[in-house]
Amino acid sequence: MLSKRIFLVILVLFLFSPPTNSYVGPIIKSLYAISKHADVLPDKEIIRLAILARKPGGVQKIGKILAGSPSEVIEDTYLRIAVKNGVIDRATAEGMFLRLSGTRGFSSNLRKIMGAPPHSFGFLNELLIADNAAKKGFKVVEIGKKFNDGLRRSDTDIDVVLEKSGKVFAIEAKSRSASGKINMDAVRADMDTLVKYKEQNSSVIPVFTITNLPNDQQYIRMLQKEADKRGIQLIFGSQQSQVEQIDMLAELL
C-alpha cells in the first residue's frame, strides 16, 4: 500500500513539474512576440513559417500569407523567423524593432534575411549599419532606397540613407571578410551609382563602406583611388565602426 502511494506521488510530480531540458526553454522564449500588436502570430505559426522560409520559394509564399497584415505584425513575424533560423539573435531582433520599426525599407530587408543565412549577409549588413546608426542618434531615412541611375537596365538601390546634423549620407555597403575582395567592376558600378545619386541630390554626402579592412594594401589603394576620383568617402570596419566614422564626417564636413 505504501509503495503504491509513493508511486502515485512520483507520478504526480512528474506530470506537473516543469520540463528540465534547458535547451527547449530558450528556444521557445526566443519566439515570443516582440510587438505588442494584438494580431501577432502565435509561436507555433512562427515555427511553421521558419521552416517554410528555408524552402525554395518559401519567402515569397510567406509574403503572400502576410499580405494585408499591419506593418508591425509583418516586422514582428520576419524578425522572429530570422531568430528561429539563426540569422540574428533575440536581443538584436528586439533592438532592431525598437529602433527601426516603421522605417522605410526595414520590412523589405527583413524579408530578405529570414531565409537561408548564406544569402542574407549583405542585407543583414545593411540592417546592422542602420541599427547602429539609430543607436548613435542618426535618423535612418530609408534602407534599400530604389533609384534609377540611368546606367543599368533596371532600378538599383542606395543601401542606407542616413541623416544627422542637417547632413544626409547615401551609403553603398559591402560585406566582405578581411581576406575577401570585391570585383573592381562591381565597385566602380556602385560608386558610379553614388555619383548619379549625388547629382540628383546635391546636398548628399556619398559613402562607400566595406565591412572589415582588406589585408591587401594594393587593393586598398585601388579602392581609395576610385573613391577619390569620384569624390566619395571610403570607410572600412565593423558596422559600429562605420557609423562612428560617419558620425565624425557629420561633424567635419
C-alpha positions, -999 to +999 in steps of 0.1 A: +000+000+000+028+024+009+047+016-022+016+024-043+013+058-026+049+066-033+044+056-069+014+080-072+033+109-056+062+104-081+037+102-110+021+135-099+054+152-095+065+140-130+033+152-147+031+186-131+068+195-129+082+220-155+105+205-181+141+203-171+155+204-206+174+237-206+177+236-244+140+238-251+132+267-228+154+294-245+142+283-280+106+288-270+113+321-253+132+334-283+100+331-303+077+351-281+062+381-299+083+412-300+055+436-310+026+443-286+001+443-316-030+422-310-026+404-343+009+390-339+013+353-349+014+325-323+048+308-317+037+276-335+029+295-367+064+312-365+080+277-363+060+266-393+069+297-413+106+295-403+107+260-419+089+273-450+113+302-453+142+278-459+125+261-488+127+272-524+100+299-530+092+299-493+099+335-487+076+345-515+048+323-500+052+339-466+049+373-482+016+362-497+004+348-464+011+381-446-003+403-474-027+429-459-013+424-423-004+455-403+033+465-410+041+460-373+029+424-375+049+418-406+081+431-390+075+410-359+070+379-380+101+384-401+122+391-370+111+361-352+116+339-382+151+353-386+158+344-349+144+309-353+166+303-384+197+316-366+202+347-388+201+371-357+198+366-320+168+377-299+185+407-284+194+421-319+159+414-331+143+433-302+168+462-306+161+465-344+123+465-338+127+492-311+148+515-332+138+507-369+101+497-368+083+518-393+114+529-412+111+527-450+127+496-463+130+479-429+104+453-436+117+446-471+152+439-459+139+417-430+121+397-456+155+391-474+173+379-443+149+354-428+157+325-451+190+307-456+218+327-439+244+324-467+222+345-489+214+371-463+247+385-453+247+416-475+211+426-464+219+419-428+250+441-431+227+470-442+203+464-413+232+464-388+246+496-402+211+512-400+206+499-364+240+511-352+233+545-368+200+547-350+218+540-317+242+568-325+214+593-330+211+593-368+178+594-384+175+563-407+157+578-437+155+546-457+170+512-462+174+499-497+162+531-514+151+524-550+170+546-575+173+547-613+209+558-620+204+556-658+234+533-660+216+500-657+187+483-673+166+483-642+164+502-609+192+498-584+192+510-548+211+530-523+217+506-494+212+530-465+203+567-463+211+585-430+206+620-417+222+638-388+230+674-380+213+686-412+236+663-434+224+634-455+246+604-461+240+579-490+257+546-483+267+518-506+277+490-482+296+458-489+301+429-465+333+410-471+359+392-449+393+408-445+408+383-470+379+387-495+378+411-524+351+427-544+353+427-581+365+461-591+340+464-619+312+460-593+330+485-571+331+511-599+295+504-608+283+510-573+304+541-569+290+555-602+255+550-588+265+571-558+278+598-581+245+598-600+225+599-568+245+629-556+239+647-590+202+644-583+206+653-546+234+678-544+235+681-506+241+643-501+275+630-489+282+597-508+299+570-487+312+536-498+317+511-469+333+477-466+329+456-436+364+446-424+397+462-436+411+442-466+445+427-460+459+435-494+474+470-493+475+473-531+438+465-533+431+492-506+450+517-527+430+508-558+397+513-539+409+546-525+419+558-560+384+550-574+367+567-544+389+598-546+383+601-584+346+604-577+346+624-545+333+595-524+341+589-488+357+553-484+352+536-450+363+502-437+354+484-404+325+468-385+291+482-387+296+501-354+330+514-366+315+526-399+288+546-381+314+561-357+334+573-387+303+586-405+294+605-373+328+621-374+321+631-410+289+647-399+310+670-376+338+677-400+321+682-434 
